[in-house]
Structure formats: structure tokens, C-alpha cells
């Protein structure tokens, strides 16, 4: 037997915080060595954090990365262990996203990323070049300060693998795992048995099991091998939550798996594997034996070290694990909650403030903060000293005390405000109060009528006219104007309270204002620009209304906030009546607009098929035109959306995901005319068929249209 102990890690790195990131890297190496591992893998770009964005264009970022790597190399961190460490660097004048493979205080090889992530919220082509030379390793001259510190002038750079005395190890960086003609195939045929994948993969509902784990098990079942996967975890300062799931997969079986949602900054996953099992599988595979003759030659670096240990009863081989994925509702409960915690503890804020209307969306946000508080208390109970220290600081605990009850902790760091007016329903105000009691937030009620009246008085003094609400006989334009004033006053009041409430309660700092607009509202523009949808961060901005409702039903039982069931049952979507689009329809529009790149005409054609059983082409045309009308009228609002948690594969966020113009011809004359022509053509064919073949054939045509 060739026994190999390996360690991979989930690290909560913070972009551009080199001290924090270096501390986490060292801790992960120490834990790996303590467990007896001889290979340690960390996430992609772990020294800088993955989400540095335009900081990658600064020379300081690369210089600091080398300085951090030097600190690792001159110590005993890499003694007796192969460490794969992610960082950016320049080869000549070209920037690369690299894995630096180190052992025994030397750099053995630098592997630049070949397949960059671009699109779908990733912009690696903006910062890096893809490495394209696959037939050779080039000589990379190390910076002088590194060369002098480790007595090494150069290192092999490029696509290749390390040949140890008893096995072969290679790196495959993040997206390369999922691309056609992936490197792992040729590497396996060249004898590589251990694959190291450093990743910076963000959370999307269902992605961990459906996309990552299934891909890893499939490729190792096909060609054999030990595949180590490492991922960043947590919010690194932006809109993403990186959801961990670091794992070790052997011949199609997961033998070690890290957590997906956790408040731990460092989590190391260790497995003991038998490389003879890899050799046996490949030797008995007709596919492997056939393909090996057509393999491409890949260059290698010789390493005069042995990694494996012989048979040892005291060190058992890791057994396959049964994977139990989270439900979508659980992922919504946990992902945004962890994201909120990182924002809170790293922002120097003393808590959150949420305008709580008693409706579906703001209640969902409140429940997510409650979920966060529950996670914090549970993590403290599990002995997490970092979470304990952060919670004690934010919650202003003294004399060594810390949170032991989630409701008590919520009272210290979470403020909810019901901002009603004279026409507000008593039921919504009461629902907000009941939910705040269940979560434990510090809750207040306030009326905005006096401030609204003051602004209307100013308008009246300027114009001689005073707009009225619709219930008071006002026009649609007047009603919208008054409603927008109310929404914007709520935003101003929320920001005022967030700035001054800590002072009023003899605390330092400020409160982060939470927004609660969902992706359906953003797509249709049914939110007031600079209104109550504004805030500092938004945990549900990429979640659609249907998923929010499902989450509320789940959370009523599983989080212990029973009033959420009543809130969900009582929800009435007035905006759907106003714009003629349901939340289900908006979800379809959003996914097809973003993921399938549908314009008006292709959207219409696709939906004619999708909705053929319930709508005729004219009705589909009306809905598509209505969507694109509101989409284009309200595009300017997307430029000022509150930064939100990205959890779906589509988003209307102009700052990151939907880079289209802000101003359209809202009539879409050419596209809508084409839709009308197609509808007339369909109607004409229907009429001809009805005339010549009768009603029976007409129905058959309609069902298959």
C-alpha cells in the first residue's frame, strides 16, 4: 500500500487584508501538519483574497503577495509538506493567477491558470492573462528579495506536474475543472495520481452538489485518481458568499468533505488515501488503457522526495461519505446569514437597522438576521473563540461576558422600525411587532405623515398645487408622487436612525441599513429610486419572490419564527396587479433575459412554447411587451441598487451582472413589430387550418404551436 495523507481547506479570506489572510494560511498549514498530512491545499488567490477586482491591477498587490509568500518560505511552514498557495504575479509584464507549489522552503513549480473565469459575475480577463503554452515549462526568475531569502534564483513556470519518487501531483485551477478538454484528462494519462484544485467559487442554490461534487466524482470514477478541492468561504468584502465545500474525492467517492456554511475562518479537511487503489483502478480500466496511447506529453518537474507511507494499522484509510445536501430553503437561511455576519464584524458597525413593514420581503430579511444570531450563539457554544470575541465586541459585552441567547444578542445588535402612515394597515404593523418579538430585535414604531406633509407644503408653496393620494381623489400621477415621497422619507429616516441610535444608547459606531428589495422588483423596476429599497447592503436582492415565500414557510418552523407563516399567507402582491406580471413570470423573464440572452422576439418565441397550454400567442406577446416596457423604463434604477448578496445565476444589477445601457426606446418599435408579424402569421395559419380541416385539426395545431 502507498498511504498518502492529504489536507484541503476552507479559508475565510478578506480581500486586501494580508495580515488576516496570512494568519489563516499559516493556521491551515499548522493544522495540516499536526494531522500528519504531507500535502496542503488552499483556495484560489488565498494570499490576496479572490475578490480584489481592480486592486489586481496595482503593483502593490503583487509585491505584498511576494512578501507574504517569503514569510511562509523562510519559516518552517513548508518543512516536510507540499503546500499549494494561490497568489497573483507577473511573468515579465504579463499578470497571471497562479498556484505556487512549495516544499522544504523552496518553490518547486509555479502553475499559472489557463482557463479564466469570465462572465456570470466573474471578470478574470480584466486582471489576468490565460497561460497558453502547454508543451513546455519556462524558466521564471524569482524576485531578488525572494531569491536571496531562499537561495533559489529561478523556478519552472507553466503547465506541468511534479514527479515525486512515489507519485505524481498536479494543479488544476478552479474553472479548468469544468471546461471542455479539461487538463485533468491528459494529466491522468501522463500518470498524475493526485490533483490539486484551488477554487474561488461563490454560492448559488444547488451548485455545491449538482455542479461541483457531481463533476468531481464523475471524473475520478472515469479515470481514477485522488482529487483535492479547496474553496474560499465567507464574504471577502463584496457581493459574494464563497461557500466552502472543500473535499477529497478518490475514484468516484467523497472521502472527506468540509462544511458549506460556517462562521469558522479556518477549516481543514484531512483524508488518508491509498494510491495503490488508483493504480489498480486504472490498470483494470479498458478506457484508461486505450486512451493512454493517444496522450499528449506534459512536461514535469522531478522532486527527490517520498510522500507516501507504507501500510500502517494505526492510520486507517478514509471511508466514503454519504452526502446530504441542504434544501434550497436551508441554503437561503444559511448563506445570507453568514454573509451578513462577515459584513457586520468587518465593517466596524455596531449592528443592523431594518425598516420592517410586516410584508414578505422585509420579514425575510429580519428572519435572516435572526438566523445569523442563532448561528453566532451556536458557534460560540462550539468553542469558536474568534466568533466569541467578535460578538462580545459588537454586542458591547463587558467583564468577559458573551452571547448565550440569540434573542438577547439580537436585542443588542438589531433594530427594526415600522414606518407607517395614516393609511397603513394595523395588521401589518402588528405583524412587524410580533416578528420583532420572536427574533428579539429592538423595535420602534414611527409615523412619517408629518414629514411628508411638510414636503408637500413646500411643493404647494412653489407651485400652488398640492398632490393628493388616490384614495383622496388624486390622479395616478399624484398618487405615485406622494408614494415616492413616503418611500424616500423612510429611507432618510432609516439612515438618520442608523447614524444616531447607537449614540442615543451610549454605544459607539453606526448601524448598517438593510434593504429588502427582491430580484423580481428589480427586474420590473417596481421600487422607488433612492427610496426605502436603498440601504447599505441587501441580503435578498438576488432572490425571487417565490423562493422567499418558500423560505418563510420553512423558517416559521425551523427557525422558530411562527409569525412568518401568517405573513406569507397574508401577502398580497399589489405590484403584480399594477404591472400585470406575476412573480413566477418575472423569474422566467429574468433567467431567460440573463442566462439565455433573449431579446424581445426570441423571448416571445420561447414563451409561446413554454406557455402554449395556458396562453395564446397574442396573450404571450402582450406579456413580453409589458415586461420589456417596464424593464427599459426602469433600467436607470439598476445603477443605484443597494449592493446585494448574489445567490442566483441571473441578476439585473448594472454594477456587476447586467452591463446594458440605461436608456432605451421603451416602445421597442422594430422588435415589437416583429412580434406582431409573428402573431399575425400564427393567427393566419390557424384560420387557414380551421377553414380547410375543421376544428379538430385547429386544436392539434394550437397544442403543438
N, C-alpha and C positions, 0 to 999 in steps of 0.2 A: 504494500500500500504506500501511496505517496500522499501523506496527510498535509493539508495546507490550511492554516488558519488565517482568515481574512476579516477585515473590518471596513464597513462603509458608514457614512454619517449623514444625519440631517443637521444642518447648521443654520441658525437664525442670524444671518449676516445683515449689516446695515450699511448701505452704500456710502462710501467715502469715510466711514469710521474705521480707520485702520487699526486703532488700538483694540476696539471691540472685536473686530474680525480676527486679528492675530491671536488674541486671547482665546477665542473659540477654536481656532485651528490647533493651537497648542494643546488645549484641553482634549480635543478629539484624538490627537496623536497619543497623548499620555494614556487615555482610556484604551486605545487600541493596543498599545504596548503592554499595558497592565493585564489585558486579556490574553496576551501571548500571540497576537496577530503579527504577521510578517508583511502584510500589505495593508495600507491605509488609503482610503479614497475619500476625497472631499468634493463638494459641489463645484459647479462651473463658476469661474471668476470669483472664487471664495475670498481672495485677499481684498478685492475692492468692493465686493457685493455685485450681484448681476445687474441691477437696475441703475447704474451710474449715468446712463444715457450720455449727454454731451460732455460730461466730465471725462469720458474716454478719449475725447479729442484734446485734453490737456496733457502736456508732457509731465506735469507734476504727478498725475495719477499713475503713470508708468514708473516714474522714479520712486515713488513711495512703495510701489509693489515690489520692486527690486530690493528696497531697504528691508521690507518685512521678510522677504524670502531669505535675505542674508542673515537675519536674526535667527531664523529657523535652522539654516545650514551650519552656522558657526557653533551652535549648541549641540546637545546630544540627542536632539529630537529624532533625527533620521538614522541613528545608530541601530543597525540590525533590522530595519523595516523600510520597505519601499513605500514612499509617500508620493501620491499624485496630487499636485497642488495647482489650482486654477488661478490664472492671472493674465492681464494684457501685457503685451510687449511689442517692441518694434524690431523687425529684422531689416536692417537698413533704414529706409524711410517708410516701410510698409507696416501698418499695425495689424496684429494678429491676436485672436482669442486662443490662449494656449493652456495646455496641461503640461506642467513641469514635473518630470519624474525624477525623484531624488532618493538617494540611499547612501548611508555611511558618509554623510557630509559632502557628497558630490552630486552634481546634476548628471544623470545618466542619459537623458534624452528630453527634447522639447517637442511636443506634438501640437502643431497648430490645427485649428478647426478647419475642416474642408467644406462642410455644408452649413452655411449660415442660416439662422432663422430670420426670415423677413416676411412682413405682413402679419395679419392676425395679432396685432399689438406688439410685434417684435420688429426691431429696426437695426439688426446687426450689420447690415451692409452700409449703414451710415457711419459706423465706427471702425469696422474691421475689413480685412481682405480675406477671401477664401484661399486656402493653400491648394495649389493645383498640380504640383509636381509629385507624381505618385511613384516614380521609378527610381528615386534616389533620395538619400539623406544629405543635406548640405551642412557645411561647417559653420556654426554660429559662434561669433566672437562674443564672449561674455563681457559685460561692462567692467571697467577696471576695478571698481571697488569690490565687485563680486569675485573677480579673478584673483585678486590679491588675498581676499579673505579665505578662500577655499583652495587656493593653489591650483586653479584649473583655468586654462585660457579659453577653451572652446568646448562645444558640445554638439552632438548630432541633432539636427533640426529638420523636421518634416514628417512624412507618413511612413511609419515603420513599426517595429516591435522590439522588445528586449528579450534576448535569448539567454535565460539563466542556465545553469548546469543541469537542472532537472525539470524545467518547464519553460514555456514562453508566455509573455504577458504583453498586452497591447491596450492602448487607449482608443476609445470611440466617444466623441464628444456630443452629448445631448441629441440634437436633431439628426445626426448621422445615423442613429439607430433606426429612425423611422423612414428614411428616404429609399427610393429605388436604387438598386445596385449598392446596397449599404456596405461599408468596409468590412463588417464582421464576417461576411461570407468568404472573401478572399483571405482574410486573416486566419480563419479557421482552417482553410485548406492549406495554409502555409505552416500549420502546426500550432498556432496560438491556442492555448487552453484556458487562459484567464483574460477576461475582458473588463476594462475599467471605464464606466460611463459616468462622467461628471455632467450634471444637468442643472439648469435653472428653469424649471417647469412650473408654471403657475396653475392655480386651482381652477378647474372647470368641473361642474357637476358631472359625475360619472367617468371622468377622464382617467382616474388612477387605475381602475380595474379594466375598463373597456379598452383603453389605449396603451397604457404602459405595461402593466403586468401581463396582459394577454400577448403583447408583442414579445416580451422577454421570454415567456415560457414557450412560445411558438418557435422562435429562432434557435433556442438551446435544445429543444426537443428534436429539431430537424438535423442540426449539425453537431450537437453536443457542445459542452463547454461550461465553464463557470462564468456567470455574468454578474458583475458587481455594479449596482446602480446607486448613485448618490444624488441628492437633491437639496437645494436650499429650502428652508422652511421659515415662514413668517413674513411680515411686511418689511421690506428693506427701505422704506421711505416713500413708496409710490402707491399706485393703484392696485397692485397685485398682492395676492397672498400665495406664497410658494408652499405647497402642501406636502413636502417631505416624501414619505413612502420609500425611503432608501431600502434596498433589498439585495439579497443574494439569491440567484437562481442557478440551479445545477440540472442540466439535462432535462429541462422542461418542468422542474419542480421548484417552488419557492421554499427555501430552507431557512431564510431569515428575513424579517420584514419590520421596518421601523414604522412609527405612528404617522398618521396623515395630519391630524390636528392636535397640536400640543403647545403648551407655553414654555417648554424646555428650550433653552438656547442651544444646547449641545446634546445630541442623542447619537450614540454609537451602536451599530448593529454588528454582531460578530457571528461568524459561522466557521465550522470546521468541515472541510470537504475532502473527498478522496479523488485525486486527479486520475488514478487508475480507472475509475468509473467512466471518466471522459474518454480515455483511450479505448476502453472496452466498447463503449457505445459507437465510437467512430469506426473501430475495427469491424464491427458487426453490421455497419450500415452500408447497404449497396449504393445508396445515393452518395455518401461521402467517398466511397472508393471510386465511383465513376467520375465524380466532379474533380477529384484531385489531379487527374491527368491534364485538365484544361485550366489549371490555376494560373493566376498571374504571379510573377515573382515579386515579393515585397522585401525591401531591404530591412536588415536587422542590426541591432547593437548587441555585442557579446558582453555578458555580465558574469564575472568569475565568482558567483555566489550560488549557494544552495538555499532554496526557500522551504522545501518540504521536509517533513519529519517522517520517520518510519512508523510502523504500526505501534499503537500505544492504547492500552485498555482504559487508561485514565483520561483519555481525551476522545470522547465519542464523536462520531460523525453526526452532523446536524440532520435532523429528520425533516421530511416535507411538512409544510404547514397547510392548514385549511384556511382559506381566505374568506373572511366575512365582510363584504363591503357595506359601507354606510348607505342608508336610503337617501334620496335627494333631499328630504326634509332635514335629516340629520346633518348633511353637508352644509345646508343653508344655516342651520343652528350653530355649527362649529366654526366654519371658515370665516365668516364676517366677524364673529366674536373674537377670534384670535387676532384678526386684522385690527379690530378696534383696540385691543389691549396694547399692541405694539405702537399704534398711534398715540395712545394715551401716555404710556410710560416713557416714550422717547420725545414727546413734544414739549415737556415741562409744563403741560396743562395740569390743572388740579381736578378735572372732571369733565363731564359732558353736560350739555343742555339740549333738550329736545322739545320743540313745540309739539305737544301731544293733543291731537284733535279728537281722539276717540275713534278715528277711522282706521281702515285696514293698514294703510302704509305706515303711518306714524306708530301704530301699535306694534307692527312688525319690528320696527327699529327699536322700540322700547324693549321688546322681548329679546332682541339680540344683545342689548346691553345687559339685560338680566342674565342671559346665557353666559356672557363674559364674566360677570361677577361670580356665578356658580363655578366656572372653570378656575378662576383665581383661587377661591377658597379650597376647592378640591386639590389643586396643585400644591398649595401650602400644606394641606394635610398629608400629601405625599412626600413632603420634605424638601420642596424646591426653595432653596434659600434666596435665589435671585428674585423670584416672584414675591416671596415674603417681604424682602427689602423694598421692592418697587411699590407694593401695595401699602406698606406701612408709611412710605414717604408720601404717596399720592393721597392717601386717606387721612394723613396727619395724625397717625397713632403715636403716642408717647410712651415712655417708660418700658420699652421693649415689647409693647403690645402689637398685635397684628390682626387682620380679619379672620374671624372664625365662623361668621354667618353671612351669607350672600346678601340678605336683605339689609342687614346693618351696614355692610360695606357699600351697598347701593345708595343708602341714605347719605353717605359721606361724599360720594363722587358723581352722583347722577341727579340732575334737576330736570323736572318735567313741568311744562307750562301749558295750561289750556287758555288760549287767547280767543275768547268768544266775542260775539257782538249781540245786539238786541234780538236778532233773528236766529241765533244759534239754538239748536235743539237741546233741551235739557237732558235728553237721553245720551247724546254724545259727550257732554260734559261729565255726566255721571259715569259713563264707561271709562273715560280717561282717568277719573279719580279712582275707580275700583282697580284698574290695571296698575296704576302707580302704587297703590297699597300692596298689591300682590308682589310687585317687583321690589318695592321698598324705596322708591325714589322720593326725593324732597319735592313736593308738588305744590304749585300755586295756580289759582285762577285769576284771570285779569280780563277786563273788557277793553276793547280797542275803540269803542264808539266815540269817546271824547276826542281822541287824536284824529280819527277820520273826519269828524265834524269840523275840527279846526282847519284841516287841509281843504275841505270843501268850502269853508268860509273864505279862505284865501282865494280859491278859484272863482268864487262868486264875486269877490271884490274886484278881481281882474277883468271878468267877462260880463258880469251882470246876470249870469245864469248859474243855477245850482242843479247839478245832475241828481237824478233820483234812481232808486232801485226799481227793479221791475215790479215788485210787489206793491210799490207806491205809485205805479202808473208810468214809470220811466221806460224809455226805449231800450232796445237791446244794447245800443252803444253806451247809453248812460249806465246801464246795469253792469256792463263789462268794466267800464271806467271805475265805478265805485268798488267793484270786487277787486280790481287790481290794486286800488289804494289800500284796501283792507289787507291784502296779501303782503304788500310791501311794508306796511306799518308793522305787521307781525315779524317780518324779517328784521327791521330796525330795532324793534323791542327785544327780540331774541338776542341780537348781538350786544345790545346795551346791557341786558341782564347777564350775559356771559362774561362781559368785561367787569361788572361791578358786584355781582353776587358774592364772589369769594371775599372781596374786601368787606362787604356788609357782614359777612360771617367770620371776620377776623382770620381769613386764610390768605395765603399768597397765591400768585398765579392767575390763571384765567380758565374759562370753560370752552371746550370745543363745541361749536354748534353743529348738531347733526341734522342733515337734510333727509327728507323721506320721499323723494320723487322716484318712481319706478321706471323701468325701461319703456313700458307702454306709453306713459305720459310723455316721455322724452321723444319717442318716435313721432307721436301725433302733435307734439307741441302744446299739450294741454297742461301747461304750467305757466306761471307768471314770471316773466323775466325780472330778476332781482327781487322776487317775491319770497314767499315762505318756503319755496323749494331751494332757496340759496342757503348756504351754510359753509362750514369748514370742510367736512367730509360727509360722504353718503354711503352707508353700508349696503343699500338695496338698489343702487342706481343701475345695475345690470341684471336685475331680477324682474321677471314679468309678473303680472297680477295673478295669474293662475297659480304659479309656484308660491307666491306669497300667501295666497289663501290656503293652499295645501299645508304650508308651514304653520300657519296659525292653528289649524285643526290639530296638527301633530303637537305643537308646543303647548296647547291647552292642557294636554295630559302629561306629556313627557317633561316639560319644564315646570309644571305646577302652576301655570297662569290660566286658570279655568275661564276667566272672563274673555279670553281670546276667542273661544268658541262662539260666544254671543256676538262679539264684534264681527267675526267673519260671517255669521248668519244674517246679521242686520245690514251688511254692506250693500249699498246701492250705488252703482257707478253712473252718476249723472252725466259725466263727460261722455260716456258711451252713447247716451241718448242725444247729446248735443252734437256730436260729430258723426254719428251713425256707424260706429265701428266698435265691435266687442273686443275685450282683451284677448280672446282667443285669436281673432282675426289679426290684431296688431302684432301678436307674436309671430304669426306666419309671415306677415309683411316684413317684419324686422329681419327674420332669418333669411328670407329669400332675397331681400334687398342687399344685405351684407354678405352672406355666405355664397349665394348663387349669382350675385351681381346682376339681379334682374332690374331692368328699366321698366317703364310703364307697359310696353307692348308684350315683352316676354313674361312679365308678371301676370298680365291678363291671360295669356295663352296657358300658362301653367295652372292658374287657378280655375280656368274653365274645366280642366281635367279634374283637379282636386275637389272642386265643389259641384261637379256635374249632377250629383244625386239630389242636391237641395236648391241650386240656383241655376237660372238660365243665363246665357251669355250676356244679355243686356243688364241683368242684375249684377253679375260679376264686374262688368265694365263700370257700372256706377260706383261700386265699392272701390275699385282700383283707382278710378279718377279722384274719388273723395280722399283716399289715402295720400296720393301724390300731391293733391292740392294742399292739404294740411301739412304734409311733410315739407313742402317747399316754402309755404308761408312762414313756417316757424323755424326754418333752418338757422336763422340768426341766434336763436336761443341756445343752440348747441355749443356756441363759442364760449358761453359763460356757465356751463354746467358745473355744479359742485364736483370736485374730484371724488370718484366713487370706486367702490370695490368691484373689480371685474370678475364675474363668475360665469358668464355666458360667452359663447363664441361670436356673438354679434353685439354691437353697441353703436348708438348714434353719436357718441362723444367725439366732437370735432377736434379735440385736442390730441387724440390718440388713435382713434379707430376709423373714423368716417371722414376721410380727407377729401371732401367735396366742397363746392363753393357755397357761400352763404346766401346768395341772391339768385333766384330763379325767375323765369317767366312762369308764374303759377298756373297759367292756363295750359301749358304744355301743348301748344297748338298742333305741332306735327305729330307727336306721339298719340295724343288723344284722337286725332283724326284717323290715324291708322287703326286704332282700336275700334272706332265706329265703322270703318270699312270692313273689318273682320266680322263684326256683329251683323252688319247688313248681309254679308256674304253667307254667313251661317243661316240667318233667317230666310234668305232667298232659297238656299238648298233645302231647308226644312219645308218651305212652301211647295217647291217642285216635287219633293218626295211625297208629300201629303196629297198632292194633286194626282200623281200618277200611280202611286202604290197604296194609298189609303193610310188610315190612322195607325195600323199595326206597325208598318214599316217606319212611320214617323217616330213612334215611341222607341223603336230599336235604335234609330239614328241618334235620338236625344240621349239615350243611355250610354252610347259609345262615343259621343262627341268629345 
